[in-house]
Amino acid sequence: MTRPDRSRDAAAVFLNGTVLTMAGGDGAASAGGVAVDRAGRILAVAGASEIGEFAEPGVRTIDLGGRTLIPGFFDCHMHLLWLGRNLSNVSLASPPVRDRDDVVRLLRGRRAAEPEATLIQGNFYDQNRLPDGRHLTRADLDLVATDIPVRIEHTSGHAAVVNSRALALLGITRDTPNPAGGEIERDAAGEPTGLLLETASWNNLNRIVPDLTPGQAVEALGRTDRYLLERGVTSATDADTMPREIGWYADAALAGCLRVRTNCMVAWETVLLHAGDSAAPSPVDLQPTRAGLDGHRLHVGQAKLFSDGAITTRTCLLSEPLEGVPDNYGIAMHDEENLRQMIRRAHEAGWQVATHAIGDKAIDLVLAAYAAAQRAAPRNRPDHRIEHCMLLNDGLIARMRRQHVWSIGQPEFLTALGDAYFAALGEERANRLSPYATLDARGIAQAFSSDCPVVPGAPLDGIRAAVDRKTRSGRAIGAAEALTVEAALYAYTAAPAFASRVERDRGTIEPGKWADFAVLSRNPLNTPLDEWDDLRVVATYVAGECLYG
């Protein structure tokens, strides 16, 4: 039994279940129960007979009924505000969407239901799931409306298709040049098709998509909060927070709408634009300061940058061209020197840097920039991260180990998007993506997340994907890189706390840490994959309080 000072009173005791503490990384069932103090922290972790000592009069007793208690899931790379907004838009996910006619029909349905709307917006669109694999065009979306803008966002967040009205409001014509880090697709006659890639899809977006008000942002974060708690997520990281949005997160937390512990990655390019030639702000400078709000509920943790795009939109940056397209190596979001300078400024200001890099060339550039920053301003284990970190080779993996760089993976991608990866990269490269088992064997620090709403963001689905490594069509993708359930569970609970530098308070079930738990219907360690659908989140606790189930 792990026994702390008994002078602290227990407020609740969890009994009659299996406790997977995830302490030490082995995932073994180490206890039969947990006691929680009045502050919402873990008081004791003990065997079934010993934990009963805490079940005194006035102490809440939660009978697990043979279920399994685990640390609350920590999604260390997702988009809380984006998800909350998407939940109020038209879902174009496939399934149930089968073809472009379904897309048009659903969008028309929203127009009919909201005749006074000034914008029709759809989300979770993926051309790879349509029969011909081609993007919709502005002509398709003009069938929905021509008097107001219509915009459908690609599920990756790296592309969008808009109608003619939206193109006009954006000021995009045949003469508009491609923006840096983006592309405006054009037809054979040179006219914009309506498909906008990378920076072209979000430049001047406020011309067609109204900015959220603070009240709307709080409502959106409330929707996200409920969504995450239903999936057992007790901590989450917004992976691209604009500086002004930090206040919205604080408002939502203080209003009780955002109960999931939230970490924000600040959009570093935007921060530097505001700073200009002045000294770059430190992490302390951007922490939210509100009475009644502490860093356990909301804090700013990393500086976020982008190096490339996505595989599904053919914009990831590669050392060899995309499959079947000899002259297309993807899109670099920044030139090499600019990327190095932005990373160096963040590093010198004391930030943990988290850079989006999917293609092997993008990962190479980021690792080189991290190494240059460390040489210029040595720091003890800066713990920089590569977000997604998908197309790797032995050389890149060796550099990651030498530099102590985190890999932040999204195993749900393999199931949801894997078939498109084969089409974009070919057989050999697709099977090298996200080599979780190799990273684990070579001692690379890795944590899992979802990038939700790119994918639905259910951690149990992510764990299954890391173990099963099958696409939606049933095709194996890098089968040799399958993890054990224990390793995948650790990567979705304890590891994200280390990757986010909050491991003193979260990630494992140990005395002194927050009583943030998910209760599962079955023990994942002995649930066969063909019975995984029977495994579900029964309840979710934050600081010992049941917030779901």
C-alpha atoms as one frame of an Amber mdcrd trajectory, in Angstrom:
protein
   0.000   0.000   0.000   1.142   3.513  -0.784   0.151   5.269   2.450   0.386
   9.056   2.917  -0.197  11.132   6.027  -3.465   9.888   7.547  -4.036  13.315
   9.103  -5.616  14.315   5.799  -9.289  13.396   5.695 -10.678  11.244   2.937
 -13.639  12.627   1.004 -14.230   9.644  -1.280 -13.096   6.073  -1.713 -13.196
   4.019  -4.932 -13.641   0.321  -4.147 -14.230  -3.063  -5.749 -12.512  -2.505
  -9.056  -9.227  -2.851 -10.886  -6.932   0.154 -10.710  -4.391   0.670 -13.498
  -2.115   3.299 -12.006   0.167   3.649 -15.079   2.902   4.525 -12.588   6.281
   3.266 -13.728   4.984   2.747 -17.249   4.087  -0.917 -16.846   0.308  -0.464
 -16.733  -0.040  -3.304 -14.239  -3.078  -3.514 -11.986  -1.464  -2.388  -8.759
  -4.388  -1.748  -6.471  -7.961  -2.502  -5.613  -8.985   1.005  -4.651  -8.180
   4.689  -4.292  -8.909   7.242  -1.568  -9.373  10.915  -2.477  -8.996  13.862
  -0.096 -11.198  16.930   0.274  -9.007  18.970  -2.040  -9.611  16.538  -4.902
  -6.193  14.911  -4.758  -5.309  11.256  -4.364  -4.806  10.356  -0.723  -3.948
   6.667  -1.011  -3.693   3.804  -3.483  -4.118   0.447  -1.805  -5.241  -3.137
  -1.949  -8.897  -3.986  -1.480  -8.677  -4.718   2.237  -6.476  -1.779   3.142
  -8.404   0.849   1.166 -11.489  -0.067   3.175  -9.872   1.624   6.186 -10.671
   4.968   4.582 -14.371   4.183   4.139 -15.429   5.864   7.365 -18.804   7.542
   8.095 -19.270  10.632   5.933 -16.884   9.430   3.236 -18.406   8.904  -0.213
 -17.993   5.344  -1.418 -17.917   4.697  -5.154 -18.416   1.026  -5.904 -16.664
   0.294  -9.176 -18.512  -2.991  -9.474 -15.554  -4.773 -11.034 -14.897  -2.021
 -13.565 -11.461  -0.563 -14.271 -10.205   2.785 -12.995  -7.461   4.483 -15.007
  -5.909   7.965 -15.023  -8.056  10.350 -17.035  -7.000  10.462 -20.670  -4.805
  13.418 -21.632  -5.231  14.564 -25.251  -2.066  16.630 -25.596  -2.751  17.836
 -29.151  -6.254  18.754 -30.225  -8.242  21.907 -30.971 -10.823  22.692 -28.329
 -12.243  25.899 -29.742 -12.257  24.592 -33.311 -14.093  21.460 -32.168 -16.654
  23.522 -30.296 -17.329  25.616 -33.390 -17.528  22.557 -35.614 -20.117  20.924
 -33.406 -22.531  23.689 -34.433 -21.785  23.454 -38.180 -22.928  20.955 -40.834
 -21.124  17.634 -40.477 -19.906  16.299 -43.817 -18.168  13.265 -42.361 -17.927
  10.082 -44.406 -19.786   7.982 -43.442 -22.620   8.872 -43.672 -21.715  11.215
 -46.553 -21.235   9.072 -49.677 -20.733  11.505 -52.557 -20.777  15.161 -53.565
 -24.567  15.089 -53.956 -24.832  14.275 -50.250 -22.599  17.247 -49.440 -24.780
  19.616 -51.449 -27.971  18.154 -49.988 -26.823  18.574 -46.387 -25.666  22.140
 -46.946 -28.927  23.001 -48.697 -30.763  21.563 -45.726 -28.978  23.998 -43.398
 -29.813  26.901 -45.751 -33.479  25.909 -45.717 -33.485  25.567 -41.932 -31.756
  28.930 -41.426 -32.942  31.223 -44.246 -31.523  34.305 -42.490 -28.021  32.839
 -42.226 -25.177  34.944 -43.595 -22.824  31.948 -43.949 -23.204  28.210 -44.512
 -20.260  26.212 -43.206 -19.542  22.476 -43.273 -16.846  20.497 -41.474 -15.179
  17.057 -41.538 -15.150  17.096 -45.359 -12.696  14.643 -46.953 -12.469  14.265
 -50.720 -10.522  11.038 -50.245 -13.720   9.338 -49.026 -15.755  10.301 -52.111
 -16.093   7.830 -55.008 -13.854   9.719 -57.426 -11.441  11.058 -54.782 -11.755
  14.573 -56.238 -12.453  17.793 -54.395 -15.715  19.630 -54.766 -15.517  22.950
 -56.593 -17.086  26.359 -56.291 -19.612  25.251 -58.938 -20.814  22.505 -56.596
 -21.150  24.932 -53.700 -22.891  27.508 -55.885 -25.747  24.987 -55.995 -26.191
  25.677 -52.270 -26.133  29.475 -52.441 -24.781  32.285 -54.569 -25.844  35.243
 -52.400 -23.958  34.254 -49.229 -20.600  32.546 -48.720 -20.459  28.763 -48.429
 -17.321  27.179 -47.027 -16.516  23.537 -46.339 -13.435  22.816 -44.298 -11.300
  19.779 -44.940 -11.144  17.393 -42.004  -7.378  17.976 -41.783  -7.836  21.719
 -41.318  -5.309  22.259 -44.116  -7.725  23.038 -46.935 -11.178  24.404 -47.674
 -13.525  24.698 -50.648 -15.604  27.861 -51.076 -18.305  29.068 -53.444 -18.107
  31.959 -55.886 -19.523  34.461 -53.397 -16.847  33.564 -50.878 -14.100  33.902
 -53.493 -15.405  37.377 -54.329 -15.447  38.423 -50.671 -11.924  37.060 -50.230
 -10.801  39.050 -53.264  -9.511  35.953 -55.047  -9.476  36.104 -58.851  -7.458
  34.482 -61.618  -4.827  37.189 -61.065  -4.415  36.604 -57.325  -0.975  35.134
 -56.591  -0.541  32.146 -54.306   0.205  33.270 -50.743   3.398  32.170 -49.020
   2.820  28.669 -47.643  -0.391  28.133 -49.591  -1.981  27.511 -52.961  -5.108
  28.626 -54.826  -6.082  25.770 -57.129  -6.942  26.806 -60.676  -8.610  25.055
 -63.596  -7.201  24.646 -67.096  -8.355  28.163 -67.984  -6.567  29.656 -64.973
  -9.737  30.355 -62.954  -9.875  29.526 -59.216 -11.744  26.265 -58.650 -12.708
  27.161 -55.096 -10.129  24.839 -53.492  -7.778  26.707 -51.153  -4.774  24.932
 -49.629  -2.906  25.732 -46.415  -2.493  29.503 -45.796  -4.801  30.276 -48.719
  -7.625  28.577 -46.800  -7.382  30.822 -43.739  -5.925  34.120 -44.971  -8.501
  36.927 -44.577 -10.984  34.379 -43.250 -12.800  37.057 -41.237 -14.158  38.397
 -44.539 -16.504  35.420 -44.772 -16.505  33.816 -41.301 -17.510  36.263 -38.562
 -15.240  36.394 -35.538 -16.565  34.718 -32.429 -17.754  36.938 -29.642 -16.437
  36.087 -26.163 -19.866  34.694 -25.289 -19.944  32.466 -28.365 -16.444  31.218
 -27.554 -17.520  30.244 -24.033 -20.536  28.387 -25.457 -18.306  26.570 -27.967
 -15.855  25.529 -25.257 -18.775  24.251 -23.196 -19.758  21.965 -26.080 -16.185
  20.722 -26.293 -16.021  20.132 -22.542 -19.047  17.841 -22.601 -17.716  16.028
 -25.677 -14.351  15.308 -24.035 -15.737  14.222 -20.673 -17.953  11.668 -22.427
 -14.769  10.154 -23.855 -12.865  10.035 -20.573 -10.606  13.015 -21.333  -9.745
  15.037 -18.225  -6.838  17.095 -19.626  -6.478  18.540 -23.103  -4.206  20.832
 -25.077  -5.401  23.336 -27.626  -2.689  23.058 -30.255  -2.891  26.520 -31.818
  -4.254  29.208 -29.486  -4.295  32.797 -30.650  -3.179  35.218 -27.908  -6.609
  36.890 -27.669  -8.258  33.473 -27.227  -6.470  32.836 -23.922  -8.936  35.193
 -22.267 -11.854  33.225 -23.737 -10.491  30.038 -22.227 -10.175  31.810 -18.881
 -13.776  33.037 -19.140 -15.000  29.516 -19.910 -13.065  27.983 -17.010 -14.300
  30.585 -14.517 -17.878  30.185 -15.760 -17.705  26.438 -15.133 -18.175  25.687
 -18.838 -14.638  24.353 -19.280 -13.966  21.774 -16.578 -11.374  19.721 -18.456
  -7.895  20.859 -17.422  -6.633  22.873 -20.363  -3.187  23.641 -21.700  -2.741
  26.130 -24.543  -0.062  26.115 -27.212   0.233  29.738 -28.213   0.433  30.518
 -31.945   4.047  31.619 -31.962   4.126  33.285 -35.376   1.268  35.543 -34.272
   3.039  36.304 -30.989   6.179  37.305 -32.880   4.191  39.528 -35.248   2.851
  41.391 -32.215   6.303  41.559 -30.615   8.034  42.851 -33.737  11.653  43.666
 -32.945  10.989  43.699 -29.209  12.054  40.855 -26.979   9.896  37.781 -27.429
   7.627  37.151 -24.416   8.405  34.300 -22.045   5.871  31.650 -20.989   5.300
  33.568 -17.748   4.327  36.683 -19.710   1.404  34.973 -21.445  -0.130  33.052
 -18.536  -3.775  33.959 -17.869  -4.145  36.057 -14.738  -7.640  35.924 -13.300
  -8.790  35.785  -9.714  -9.962  32.274  -8.896  -8.073  30.680 -11.783  -4.830
  28.765 -11.348  -2.438  26.922 -13.600  -3.933  23.560 -12.685  -7.093  24.491
 -14.593  -5.621  26.582 -17.415  -2.115  27.432 -18.456  -0.067  28.319 -21.528
   2.541  25.651 -22.076   4.180  25.663 -25.514   5.029  27.827 -28.510   3.371
  26.317 -31.597   4.720  26.511 -35.135   3.988  24.844 -38.473   6.600  23.402
 -40.815   4.369  21.751 -43.444   0.823  20.687 -44.250  -0.956  17.321 -44.339
  -0.772  14.065 -46.272  -4.483  14.019 -47.122  -4.257  17.412 -48.827  -0.924
  16.521 -50.496   0.798  19.412 -48.710   3.205  17.592 -46.361   6.843  18.453
 -47.110   8.746  15.483 -48.531  12.272  14.608 -49.583  10.814  12.662 -52.531
   7.758  13.687 -54.543   4.218  12.602 -53.892   3.131   9.342 -55.478   2.480
   9.821 -59.178   3.268  13.576 -59.119   6.975  13.932 -60.012   7.239  17.663
 -59.358   5.202  17.925 -56.148   7.153  17.742 -52.901   4.469  19.385 -50.761
   4.431  22.840 -49.202   6.888  24.397 -46.761   5.049  26.753 -44.430   8.214
  28.823 -43.907  11.563  29.053 -45.611  14.336  27.322 -43.695  15.955  30.444
 -42.283  12.678  31.967 -41.113  11.719  28.731 -39.387  15.086  28.621 -37.635
  14.773  32.204 -36.445  11.270  31.705 -35.049  12.297  28.534 -33.221  15.440
  30.184 -31.870  13.487  33.155 -30.499  11.062  30.821 -28.730  13.885  28.666
 -27.378  15.819  31.687 -26.077  12.674  33.027 -24.395  12.361  29.776 -22.422
   9.551  28.077 -24.325   9.017  24.415 -24.966   8.585  24.474 -28.747   5.983
  22.281 -30.460   6.297  22.240 -34.251   3.896  20.570 -36.673   5.936  18.393
 -39.041   4.547  15.410 -40.958   6.777  14.820 -44.000  10.355  13.614 -43.656
  11.788  16.836 -45.074   9.732  18.917 -42.648  10.939  16.788 -39.704  14.536
  17.169 -40.915  14.205  20.973 -40.983  12.655  21.109 -37.521  15.311  18.892
 -35.951  18.029  21.039 -37.526  16.374  24.198 -36.174  16.083  22.701 -32.684
  19.744  21.691 -32.738  20.830  25.159 -33.915  18.771  26.831 -31.176  20.283
  24.582 -28.516  23.817  25.307 -29.755  23.175  29.040 -29.676  21.531  29.018
 -26.229  22.136  25.756 -24.361  19.328  24.677 -22.026  18.956  21.594 -19.856
  16.491  19.298 -21.668  14.257  21.861 -23.373  11.875  18.986 -24.239  10.940
  20.357 -27.642   8.260  18.415 -29.492   7.409  17.416 -33.031   3.670  17.295
 -33.511   2.474  14.383 -35.722   6.041  13.291 -36.593   4.828  10.770 -39.157
   7.231   9.982 -42.001  10.439   8.911 -40.281  13.576   6.984 -41.173  16.466
   5.598 -39.127  18.500   8.787 -39.423  15.697  11.031 -38.207  14.903   8.671
 -35.327  18.552   8.661 -34.238  18.608  12.469 -34.259  15.430  12.620 -32.197
  17.017  10.393 -29.573  20.239  12.429 -29.436  18.277  15.671 -29.125  15.701
  14.337 -26.635  12.827  15.465 -28.863   9.274  14.270 -28.181   7.157  12.578
 -30.846   3.476  13.474 -30.481   1.448  10.957 -32.496  -2.207  10.537 -33.454
  -2.914   6.825 -33.963  -6.548   7.485 -34.945  -5.123   8.894 -38.187  -4.116
   5.382 -39.236  -7.697   4.140 -39.150  -9.516   7.249 -40.321  -7.079   8.471
 -42.982  -4.773   5.533 -43.706  -6.256   4.591 -47.070  -5.521   8.109 -48.338
  -1.914   7.773 -47.145  -1.280   4.893 -49.539  -2.671   6.953 -52.422  -0.516
   9.983 -51.575   2.737   8.275 -50.615   2.709   4.806 -52.131   3.144   1.455
 -50.404   6.665   1.746 -49.017   6.361   5.211 -47.465   2.839   4.660 -46.150
   4.048   1.596 -44.249   6.817   3.688 -42.658   4.404   6.204 -41.169   4.094
   6.613 -37.400   6.547   3.854 -36.372   5.302   3.642 -32.784   6.909   0.305
 -31.908  10.300   1.404 -33.223  10.128   4.675 -31.320   9.227   2.758 -28.172
  12.037   0.240 -28.654  14.645   2.942 -29.283  13.702   4.977 -26.238  12.164
   7.932 -28.034   9.746   9.813 -25.793   6.321   9.610 -27.400   2.830  10.619
 -26.365  -0.496  10.155 -28.098  -3.268  12.594 -28.910  -6.009  12.982 -31.523
  -5.794  16.342 -33.338  -9.586  16.339 -32.926 -11.669  17.491 -34.806  -9.468
  16.152 -37.624 -10.630  12.761 -36.295 -13.335  12.102 -33.667 -10.861  12.091
 -30.787 -11.902   9.065 -28.722  -8.815   7.820 -26.829 -10.079   4.234 -26.741
 -10.263   4.334 -30.544  -6.747   5.753 -30.652  -5.399   2.971 -28.446  -7.077
   0.335 -30.613  -5.626   1.960 -33.755  -2.102   1.901 -32.298  -2.479  -1.812
 -31.543  -4.433  -2.883 -34.634  -2.987  -0.542 -37.315  -5.771  -1.162 -39.820
  -7.327   1.382 -42.172 -11.078   1.728 -42.607 -10.904  -0.623 -45.575  -9.140
  -3.224 -43.423  -5.736  -2.715 -44.984  -2.728  -3.145 -42.667  -0.546  -0.038
 -42.414   2.900  -0.695 -40.983   1.749  -3.809 -39.141   5.208  -4.366 -37.636
   4.850  -1.068 -35.770   1.901  -2.225 -33.649   2.146  -1.388 -29.942   0.935
  -3.392 -26.987  -2.220  -2.167 -25.262  -0.157  -1.295 -22.178   2.247   0.896
 -24.160  -0.590   2.629 -26.022  -2.519   3.250 -22.804   0.587   4.740 -21.198
   1.052   6.984 -24.253  -2.475   8.374 -23.769  -2.307   8.897 -19.984   1.089
   9.253 -18.298   3.242  10.209 -21.292   1.204  13.311 -22.294   1.633  14.684
 -18.766   5.419  14.415 -19.149   5.241  15.838 -22.681   3.287  18.813 -21.312
   5.470  19.217 -18.203   2.651  18.665 -15.716   3.628  15.156 -14.596   3.814
  16.209 -10.924   0.035  16.549 -10.832  -1.369  14.319 -13.571  -0.960  11.245
 -15.734  -0.779   8.477 -13.140  -2.762   7.366 -10.101  -0.403   8.166  -7.241
  -0.795   9.955  -3.897  -0.633  13.715  -4.183  -1.799  13.891  -7.792  -5.203
  15.131  -8.892  -7.993  12.573  -8.686  -8.689  12.735 -12.413 -10.020   9.354
 -13.518 -11.833   7.515 -16.264 -13.861   4.445 -15.347 -13.919   1.799 -18.087
 -16.498  -0.951 -18.488 -13.729  -3.542 -18.895 -10.017  -3.891 -18.321  -8.344
  -2.876 -21.602  -5.320  -5.036 -20.851  -7.325  -8.241 -21.239  -9.976  -7.137
 -23.727  -9.408  -8.746 -27.171  -9.463  -6.304 -30.072 -12.456  -8.068 -31.589
 -14.372  -7.188 -28.393 -13.065  -3.621 -28.166 -16.462  -2.150 -29.092 -17.725
  -3.470 -25.746 -15.093  -1.376 -23.955 -16.460   2.064 -23.143 -16.074   4.995
 -20.767 -18.605   4.597 -17.958 -17.707   7.692 -15.908 -15.231  10.566 -15.800
 -13.960  12.288 -12.645 -12.033  15.547 -12.290 -10.613  16.317  -8.837 -12.713
  13.479  -7.485 -15.979  14.916  -8.799 -18.051  12.887 -11.244 -18.605  15.079
 -14.306 -19.862  12.380 -16.644 -21.629   9.054 -16.157
